[in-house]
């Protein structure tokens, strides 16, 4: 089974029980009604990104679906947590792309988003033989990657939240959902 489409989603949940907090984050992301199987981070050649709304129309309640998931949780009041998925698609439709996962504490949404998108693009760039300086800032590398003509698209989905003030469990997740 090779996925032909995928979508990105994210969610947050808060509850006194850790598991329930995670389940509420899945509900918030719109995927609690599926059986999730976590897989590694390769985007098959030709796999197209669709919106969450469109992607959900292809899936049935109770279906086993394959996902790349980043999740994080805390029950420490006001602790900033994050979970991100980065995406990098090659220009050549017969080449595979990359997804990257990132979990963070204390990072803003912007910082986590830049990091995870950079990570996915850097993994793809190294596979495609694009020469770049890994010590350059993401903005500089992004220009090198785009100018190479070999990476056509990068994006990310990031969910951050602060730990609930009374110490309830706070869960965040970002997910790439594959559609066969």
Buried (B, 14 or more C-beta within 10 A) or exposed (E): EEBBBBBBBBBBBBBEEBEBBBBBBBEBBBBBEBEBEEBEBBBEEBBEBBEBEEBBEBBEEEEEBBBBBBBBBBBBEEBBBBBBBBBBBBEEEEBBBBBBBBBBEEBEBEBBBBBBBBBBBBBBBEBBEBEBEEEEEBEEBBEBBBEBEBBBEBBBBBBBBEBBEEEBBBBBBBBBBBBE
